[in-house]
């Protein structure tokens, strides 16, 4: 509906004067003032810790000196970005970051959906709750503990897996120092730690499906698999699409802690990603402006991917994120 049509009151929604709309918004705020007060601390934290620090990205265009501050530091324009793109390590960083995220996208992302579908089919509530508790627990473990468990299981000398292989007459495998296994270990850790926790959103979406649809399908003779395919999956499709769009925004983020704890010099060719590079250059070498430029590059790529995937989602008839 055009603006002229809206002003003329053509369409389902009659035109309301601006003054009337402001009055209704203010009336709504006044009516729900206690709810707004409850959300006020969260809003203040969001502004203080998310929006206010954003203006610090200007040091990506400066030779920032903590002694001179933002105002007196020298402006260098796009120099740090040119240095990043000309750096021979850029291609390696981009490849490693993208490969790890793509493995997560194709191997990790479907697992919570499959787990949620399987748990939804369990009819014994006690068994279902026990399974849910077991798959949720790894989420509460820190990456330090998970890295420690990984070393305990797969270390070359005293690792449990290599001891079992040795007892079976097989040779030991350099699991943690072979570059070919590194990305698979990261993906496996992520699946074990977060897949169960990721089922919460999908189980909540499945719980909102009208039970009468399943009843009608059963009366028509539909099997469990057909009910999942024709009822459950279409019902959670929008949730899947929105979470996929959100994940696309993190395609340049791997997670510093996990990669940093699993790194060693023998796998550095496949383990160096933008997050560890920022730490090494920005913190250890005190190149604040350059590391900020790297972080800003990641954010811009993430924004483009979110906008692009949101556009494609809406183009194919799904609900977009915005």
BASE-636057 format. One record per residue (C-alpha): residue in three letters; x, y, z. Coordinates in nm, 3 decimals, padded with zeros to 5 digits, m for minus. Layout:
<atoms>
+---------+---------+---------+---------+
: residuo :       x :       y :       z :
+---------+---------+---------+---------+
:     ALA :       X :       Y :       Z :
...
+---------+---------+---------+---------+
</atoms>
This chain:
<atoms>
+---------+---------+---------+---------+
: residuo :       x :       y :       z :
+---------+---------+---------+---------+
:     UNK :  00.000 :  00.000 :  00.000 :
:     UNK :  00.140 :  00.337 : m00.102 :
:     UNK :  00.176 :  00.635 :  00.127 :
:     UNK : m00.104 :  00.816 : m00.054 :
:     UNK : m00.332 :  00.514 : m00.014 :
:     UNK : m00.238 :  00.489 :  00.351 :
:     UNK : m00.322 :  00.855 :  00.407 :
:     UNK : m00.648 :  00.810 :  00.223 :
:     UNK : m00.737 :  00.518 :  00.447 :
:     UNK : m00.743 :  00.268 :  00.159 :
:     UNK : m00.670 : m00.091 :  00.264 :
:     UNK : m00.733 : m00.301 :  00.573 :
:     UNK : m00.560 : m00.064 :  00.817 :
:     UNK : m00.722 :  00.275 :  00.844 :
:     UNK : m00.489 :  00.574 :  00.854 :
:     UNK : m00.425 :  00.718 :  01.197 :
:     UNK : m00.292 :  01.069 :  01.247 :
:     UNK :  00.065 :  01.090 :  01.378 :
:     UNK : m00.051 :  01.261 :  01.696 :
:     UNK : m00.298 :  00.979 :  01.764 :
:     UNK : m00.030 :  00.713 :  01.707 :
:     UNK :  00.211 :  00.887 :  01.947 :
:     UNK : m00.065 :  00.903 :  02.204 :
:     UNK : m00.138 :  00.531 :  02.168 :
:     UNK :  00.235 :  00.444 :  02.200 :
:     UNK :  00.263 :  00.656 :  02.514 :
:     UNK : m00.055 :  00.496 :  02.652 :
:     UNK :  00.094 :  00.154 :  02.584 :
:     UNK :  00.417 :  00.247 :  02.767 :
:     UNK :  00.222 :  00.391 :  03.058 :
:     UNK :  00.003 :  00.080 :  03.081 :
:     UNK :  00.297 : m00.163 :  03.077 :
:     UNK :  00.540 :  00.062 :  03.266 :
:     UNK :  00.645 : m00.214 :  03.509 :
:     UNK :  00.734 : m00.448 :  03.225 :
:     UNK :  00.943 : m00.173 :  03.064 :
:     UNK :  01.112 : m00.110 :  03.399 :
:     UNK :  01.203 : m00.479 :  03.418 :
:     UNK :  01.369 : m00.456 :  03.077 :
:     UNK :  01.546 : m00.128 :  03.153 :
:     UNK :  01.862 : m00.279 :  03.317 :
:     UNK :  01.910 : m00.511 :  03.021 :
:     UNK :  01.868 : m00.221 :  02.779 :
:     UNK :  02.123 : m00.012 :  02.971 :
:     UNK :  02.374 : m00.301 :  02.970 :
:     UNK :  02.317 : m00.350 :  02.597 :
:     UNK :  02.387 :  00.017 :  02.525 :
:     UNK :  02.688 :  00.039 :  02.758 :
:     UNK :  02.863 : m00.283 :  02.660 :
:     UNK :  02.754 : m00.331 :  02.298 :
:     UNK :  02.681 :  00.004 :  02.139 :
:     UNK :  02.911 :  00.246 :  02.322 :
:     UNK :  03.228 :  00.039 :  02.252 :
:     UNK :  03.140 :  00.031 :  01.881 :
:     UNK :  03.284 :  00.374 :  01.823 :
:     UNK :  03.625 :  00.229 :  01.917 :
:     UNK :  03.646 :  00.075 :  01.568 :
:     UNK :  03.777 :  00.410 :  01.446 :
:     UNK :  04.124 :  00.304 :  01.561 :
:     UNK :  04.121 :  00.065 :  01.262 :
:     UNK :  04.176 :  00.380 :  01.055 :
:     UNK :  04.444 :  00.525 :  01.284 :
:     UNK :  04.789 :  00.445 :  01.414 :
:     UNK :  04.640 :  00.434 :  01.760 :
:     UNK :  04.859 :  00.519 :  02.055 :
:     UNK :  04.721 :  00.474 :  02.410 :
:     UNK :  04.929 :  00.778 :  02.514 :
:     UNK :  04.775 :  01.006 :  02.249 :
:     UNK :  04.420 :  00.871 :  02.264 :
:     UNK :  04.155 :  00.861 :  01.991 :
:     UNK :  04.166 :  01.232 :  01.919 :
:     UNK :  04.541 :  01.281 :  01.874 :
:     UNK :  04.640 :  00.951 :  01.707 :
:     UNK :  04.747 :  00.971 :  01.344 :
:     UNK :  04.480 :  00.891 :  01.080 :
:     UNK :  04.602 :  00.643 :  00.817 :
:     UNK :  04.282 :  00.562 :  00.626 :
:     UNK :  04.270 :  00.210 :  00.480 :
:     UNK :  04.638 :  00.132 :  00.540 :
:     UNK :  04.575 : m00.149 :  00.790 :
:     UNK :  04.320 : m00.316 :  00.562 :
:     UNK :  04.564 : m00.301 :  00.268 :
:     UNK :  04.827 : m00.459 :  00.492 :
:     UNK :  04.585 : m00.734 :  00.592 :
:     UNK :  04.489 : m00.821 :  00.232 :
:     UNK :  04.855 : m00.810 :  00.118 :
:     UNK :  04.967 : m01.033 :  00.404 :
:     UNK :  05.062 : m01.384 :  00.278 :
:     UNK :  04.891 : m01.528 :  00.587 :
:     UNK :  04.555 : m01.380 :  00.488 :
:     UNK :  04.468 : m01.662 :  00.245 :
:     UNK :  04.560 : m01.926 :  00.507 :
:     UNK :  04.358 : m01.752 :  00.778 :
:     UNK :  04.058 : m01.715 :  00.548 :
:     UNK :  04.077 : m02.078 :  00.434 :
:     UNK :  04.110 : m02.220 :  00.786 :
:     UNK :  03.832 : m02.004 :  00.931 :
:     UNK :  03.594 : m02.076 :  00.644 :
:     UNK :  03.671 : m02.451 :  00.634 :
:     UNK :  03.613 : m02.497 :  01.008 :
:     UNK :  03.284 : m02.307 :  00.988 :
:     UNK :  03.166 : m02.494 :  00.680 :
:     UNK :  03.237 : m02.826 :  00.853 :
:     UNK :  03.036 : m02.698 :  01.148 :
:     UNK :  02.755 : m02.585 :  00.918 :
:     UNK :  02.719 : m02.917 :  00.735 :
:     UNK :  02.803 : m03.156 :  01.021 :
:     UNK :  02.707 : m02.974 :  01.341 :
:     UNK :  02.402 : m02.769 :  01.242 :
:     UNK :  02.174 : m03.065 :  01.146 :
:     UNK :  02.257 : m03.264 :  01.463 :
:     UNK :  02.037 : m03.063 :  01.709 :
:     UNK :  01.746 : m03.088 :  01.464 :
:     UNK :  01.785 : m03.466 :  01.435 :
:     UNK :  01.823 : m03.502 :  01.812 :
:     UNK :  01.511 : m03.292 :  01.872 :
:     UNK :  01.310 : m03.500 :  01.626 :
:     UNK :  01.429 : m03.822 :  01.791 :
:     UNK :  01.355 : m03.698 :  02.143 :
:     UNK :  01.011 : m03.582 :  02.035 :
:     UNK :  00.928 : m03.938 :  01.933 :
:     UNK :  01.016 : m04.080 :  02.277 :
:     UNK :  00.695 : m04.156 :  02.463 :
:     UNK :  00.847 : m04.259 :  02.798 :
:     UNK :  00.875 : m03.924 :  02.977 :
:     UNK :  01.123 : m04.047 :  03.240 :
:     UNK :  01.357 : m04.187 :  02.976 :
:     UNK :  01.316 : m03.869 :  02.770 :
:     UNK :  01.414 : m03.646 :  03.063 :
:     UNK :  01.717 : m03.861 :  03.144 :
:     UNK :  01.834 : m03.842 :  02.781 :
:     UNK :  01.776 : m03.466 :  02.773 :
:     UNK :  01.980 : m03.417 :  03.092 :
:     UNK :  02.266 : m03.627 :  02.954 :
:     UNK :  02.287 : m03.439 :  02.625 :
:     UNK :  02.256 : m03.098 :  02.798 :
:     UNK :  02.538 : m03.158 :  03.047 :
:     UNK :  02.841 : m03.106 :  02.814 :
:     UNK :  02.720 : m02.750 :  02.747 :
:     UNK :  02.813 : m02.656 :  03.103 :
:     UNK :  03.171 : m02.777 :  03.070 :
:     UNK :  03.436 : m02.521 :  02.982 :
:     UNK :  03.655 : m02.558 :  02.675 :
:     UNK :  03.948 : m02.612 :  02.910 :
:     UNK :  03.789 : m02.929 :  03.048 :
:     UNK :  03.689 : m03.049 :  02.702 :
:     UNK :  04.040 : m02.993 :  02.569 :
:     UNK :  04.176 : m03.183 :  02.871 :
:     UNK :  03.940 : m03.475 :  02.804 :
:     UNK :  04.046 : m03.474 :  02.439 :
:     UNK :  04.414 : m03.493 :  02.534 :
:     UNK :  04.338 : m03.771 :  02.782 :
:     UNK :  04.158 : m03.973 :  02.518 :
:     UNK :  04.375 : m03.908 :  02.211 :
:     UNK :  04.727 : m03.825 :  02.332 :
:     UNK :  04.994 : m04.025 :  02.153 :
:     UNK :  05.172 : m04.159 :  02.459 :
:     UNK :  04.911 : m04.216 :  02.730 :
:     UNK :  04.589 : m04.162 :  02.539 :
:     UNK :  04.316 : m04.419 :  02.597 :
:     UNK :  04.238 : m04.461 :  02.226 :
:     UNK :  04.602 : m04.532 :  02.135 :
:     UNK :  04.635 : m04.780 :  02.421 :
:     UNK :  04.332 : m04.969 :  02.290 :
:     UNK :  04.476 : m04.964 :  01.938 :
:     UNK :  04.804 : m05.096 :  02.072 :
:     UNK :  04.632 : m05.381 :  02.256 :
:     UNK :  04.458 : m05.475 :  01.933 :
:     UNK :  04.797 : m05.495 :  01.760 :
:     UNK :  04.757 : m05.172 :  01.568 :
:     UNK :  05.008 : m04.888 :  01.555 :
:     UNK :  04.957 : m04.565 :  01.747 :
:     UNK :  04.814 : m04.264 :  01.564 :
:     UNK :  04.930 : m03.906 :  01.606 :
:     UNK :  04.574 : m03.778 :  01.646 :
:     UNK :  04.652 : m03.435 :  01.792 :
:     UNK :  04.962 : m03.348 :  01.591 :
:     UNK :  04.842 : m03.448 :  01.243 :
:     UNK :  04.700 : m03.150 :  01.049 :
:     UNK :  04.450 : m03.372 :  00.867 :
:     UNK :  04.261 : m03.451 :  01.189 :
:     UNK :  04.251 : m03.101 :  01.342 :
:     UNK :  03.932 : m02.966 :  01.183 :
:     UNK :  03.750 : m03.294 :  01.251 :
:     UNK :  03.845 : m03.274 :  01.619 :
:     UNK :  03.711 : m02.919 :  01.646 :
:     UNK :  03.383 : m03.019 :  01.481 :
:     UNK :  03.351 : m03.330 :  01.698 :
:     UNK :  03.408 : m03.128 :  02.015 :
:     UNK :  03.145 : m02.873 :  01.911 :
:     UNK :  02.892 : m03.144 :  01.837 :
:     UNK :  02.951 : m03.318 :  02.170 :
:     UNK :  02.940 : m02.995 :  02.370 :
:     UNK :  02.659 : m02.797 :  02.208 :
:     UNK :  02.434 : m03.029 :  02.007 :
:     UNK :  02.220 : m03.125 :  02.307 :
:     UNK :  02.180 : m02.765 :  02.421 :
:     UNK :  02.083 : m02.665 :  02.067 :
:     UNK :  01.785 : m02.899 :  02.078 :
:     UNK :  01.602 : m02.673 :  02.327 :
:     UNK :  01.484 : m02.427 :  02.065 :
:     UNK :  01.372 : m02.699 :  01.825 :
:     UNK :  01.190 : m02.893 :  02.099 :
:     UNK :  01.009 : m02.572 :  02.194 :
:     UNK :  00.909 : m02.518 :  01.831 :
:     UNK :  00.789 : m02.879 :  01.801 :
:     UNK :  00.585 : m02.842 :  02.121 :
:     UNK :  00.385 : m02.569 :  01.949 :
:     UNK :  00.257 : m02.800 :  01.675 :
:     UNK : m00.115 : m02.868 :  01.697 :
:     UNK : m00.160 : m03.233 :  01.819 :
:     UNK : m00.474 : m03.262 :  01.605 :
:     UNK : m00.252 : m03.261 :  01.297 :
:     UNK : m00.076 : m03.576 :  01.420 :
:     UNK : m00.409 : m03.733 :  01.512 :
:     UNK : m00.551 : m03.666 :  01.165 :
:     UNK : m00.233 : m03.805 :  01.005 :
:     UNK : m00.253 : m04.123 :  01.214 :
:     UNK : m00.618 : m04.172 :  01.114 :
:     UNK : m00.507 : m04.143 :  00.751 :
:     UNK : m00.252 : m04.418 :  00.812 :
:     UNK :  00.061 : m04.201 :  00.809 :
:     UNK :  00.369 : m04.363 :  00.964 :
:     UNK :  00.595 : m04.188 :  01.217 :
:     UNK :  00.841 : m04.091 :  00.945 :
:     UNK :  00.567 : m03.945 :  00.727 :
:     UNK :  00.435 : m03.743 :  01.024 :
:     UNK :  00.785 : m03.605 :  01.082 :
:     UNK :  00.831 : m03.523 :  00.714 :
:     UNK :  00.489 : m03.368 :  00.647 :
:     UNK :  00.404 : m03.211 :  00.985 :
:     UNK :  00.700 : m03.164 :  01.219 :
:     UNK :  00.964 : m03.046 :  00.972 :
:     UNK :  00.738 : m02.788 :  00.800 :
:     UNK :  00.632 : m02.662 :  01.144 :
:     UNK :  00.992 : m02.587 :  01.251 :
:     UNK :  01.113 : m02.469 :  00.910 :
:     UNK :  01.106 : m02.099 :  00.999 :
:     UNK :  01.301 : m02.161 :  01.320 :
:     UNK :  01.563 : m02.357 :  01.124 :
:     UNK :  01.592 : m02.078 :  00.866 :
:     UNK :  01.632 : m01.804 :  01.130 :
:     UNK :  01.899 : m01.999 :  01.318 :
:     UNK :  02.075 : m02.067 :  00.989 :
:     UNK :  02.076 : m01.695 :  00.909 :
:     UNK :  02.219 : m01.619 :  01.253 :
:     UNK :  02.489 : m01.881 :  01.204 :
:     UNK :  02.586 : m01.726 :  00.870 :
:     UNK :  02.669 : m01.409 :  01.060 :
:     UNK :  02.935 : m01.600 :  01.254 :
:     UNK :  03.105 : m01.760 :  00.956 :
:     UNK :  03.424 : m01.566 :  01.030 :
:     UNK :  03.414 : m01.654 :  01.403 :
:     UNK :  03.547 : m01.989 :  01.513 :
:     UNK :  03.578 : m01.939 :  01.884 :
:     UNK :  03.914 : m01.832 :  02.017 :
:     UNK :  03.926 : m02.048 :  02.329 :
:     UNK :  03.859 : m02.381 :  02.161 :
:     UNK :  04.112 : m02.332 :  01.881 :
:     UNK :  04.376 : m02.177 :  02.107 :
:     UNK :  04.361 : m02.470 :  02.351 :
:     UNK :  04.389 : m02.729 :  02.074 :
:     UNK :  04.670 : m02.556 :  01.884 :
:     UNK :  05.029 : m02.679 :  01.870 :
:     UNK :  05.321 : m02.601 :  01.643 :
:     UNK :  05.271 : m02.914 :  01.428 :
:     UNK :  04.917 : m02.816 :  01.324 :
:     UNK :  04.971 : m02.441 :  01.294 :
:     UNK :  04.915 : m02.454 :  00.916 :
:     UNK :  04.550 : m02.552 :  00.969 :
:     UNK :  04.481 : m02.409 :  01.315 :
:     UNK :  04.563 : m02.042 :  01.267 :
:     UNK :  04.235 : m01.853 :  01.230 :
:     UNK :  04.137 : m01.487 :  01.249 :
:     UNK :  04.053 : m01.509 :  01.621 :
:     UNK :  04.394 : m01.647 :  01.723 :
:     UNK :  04.566 : m01.414 :  01.477 :
:     UNK :  04.401 : m01.111 :  01.640 :
:     UNK :  04.521 : m01.230 :  01.981 :
:     UNK :  04.874 : m01.294 :  01.859 :
:     UNK :  04.908 : m00.965 :  01.672 :
:     UNK :  04.686 : m00.739 :  01.878 :
:     UNK :  04.769 : m00.849 :  02.233 :
:     UNK :  05.114 : m01.004 :  02.212 :
:     UNK :  05.256 : m00.750 :  01.965 :
:     UNK :  05.043 : m00.454 :  02.078 :
:     UNK :  04.925 : m00.369 :  01.724 :
:     UNK :  04.583 : m00.250 :  01.834 :
:     UNK :  04.485 : m00.070 :  01.514 :
:     UNK :  04.580 : m00.359 :  01.287 :
:     UNK :  04.399 : m00.619 :  01.499 :
:     UNK :  04.092 : m00.393 :  01.509 :
:     UNK :  04.102 : m00.376 :  01.129 :
:     UNK :  04.103 : m00.758 :  01.118 :
:     UNK :  03.807 : m00.770 :  01.356 :
:     UNK :  03.619 : m00.508 :  01.152 :
:     UNK :  03.679 : m00.708 :  00.834 :
:     UNK :  03.525 : m01.014 :  01.003 :
:     UNK :  03.222 : m00.813 :  01.113 :
:     UNK :  03.164 : m00.670 :  00.765 :
:     UNK :  03.182 : m01.016 :  00.607 :
:     UNK :  02.938 : m01.148 :  00.870 :
:     UNK :  02.696 : m00.861 :  00.803 :
:     UNK :  02.706 : m00.925 :  00.427 :
:     UNK :  02.640 : m01.297 :  00.480 :
:     UNK :  02.347 : m01.226 :  00.714 :
:     UNK :  02.192 : m00.978 :  00.469 :
:     UNK :  02.245 : m01.214 :  00.176 :
:     UNK :  02.106 : m01.523 :  00.349 :
:     UNK :  01.811 : m01.321 :  00.482 :
:     UNK :  01.735 : m01.201 :  00.129 :
:     UNK :  01.755 : m01.556 : m00.011 :
:     UNK :  01.534 : m01.691 :  00.271 :
:     UNK :  01.262 : m01.436 :  00.195 :
:     UNK :  01.300 : m01.489 : m00.179 :
:     UNK :  01.228 : m01.862 : m00.136 :
:     UNK :  00.916 : m01.793 :  00.069 :
:     UNK :  01.050 : m01.828 :  00.422 :
:     UNK :  01.028 : m01.579 :  00.704 :
:     UNK :  01.344 : m01.373 :  00.717 :
:     UNK :  01.517 : m01.243 :  01.026 :
:     UNK :  01.417 : m00.885 :  00.945 :
+---------+---------+---------+---------+
</atoms>
